[in-house]
Amino acid sequence: MNRYSKLTLALLIAGAALGGFGTSLSEPAASRTIDTLRSSITVRVFKTGLFATFAHNHTIRAPIREGTSDGSAVELVVDSRKLTVADSGVSDKDRAEIQHTMLGPGVLDSQRFLEIRFRSTSMKQLAPGKWQVQGELSLHGETKPVMVDVSGDGSHYTGEARLKQTSFGITPISLAAGTVTVKDEVVVEFEVVLTK
């Protein structure tokens, strides 16, 4: 099912969203690790087009392999081979096919590009407990700037980023002469917990 192939970008972008974790720039820098067991990234991919009601939106889980924050910068790594399709309402067979396509050479090429990396380059505090984070996301052999809005309390952060697949050189998939298309924009939601 080729229509699912572009879901991969969404997963990769998930890594970018995690870039927002950290304390304000005025706080002392003490390196802390991301608690990978209590943290999560979810990427949501949506469909559009005349027959979109016959297609599925997609939910992708992108587990964080490792990550650190020193209060002024964040770095994290996602193992691209561990991205999983978590769609509800589809058969196990369809989910497995979506997964295979997503990780395969036509999209993520996870056997060739093993890691997705994010490194923050700047953080701007907008209000108490709210930041705008700029960073660089490396995926599928390319590095692009990304921006994320983050809320948090010093050890627990949540946020969302909206990113376009075409910004990373991926054309959203289109089926049935364009009557079903994956939207260019994907939504990345995250929850990150730092170790104490």
Protein Blocks (a to p, Z undefined) as FASTA:
>chain_A
ZZlmmmmmmmmmmmmmmmmgccdfkbccddddddfklgccddddddedjklmmmccdddd
dddfbdcdehjaccddddfklpccfbehiafklmmmmmmmmmmmklnommlmmbccdddf
bdcdfbghiacddddddeehiacddddddddehjaccddddddfklnopacddeehhiac
cdfbdcddddddddZZ
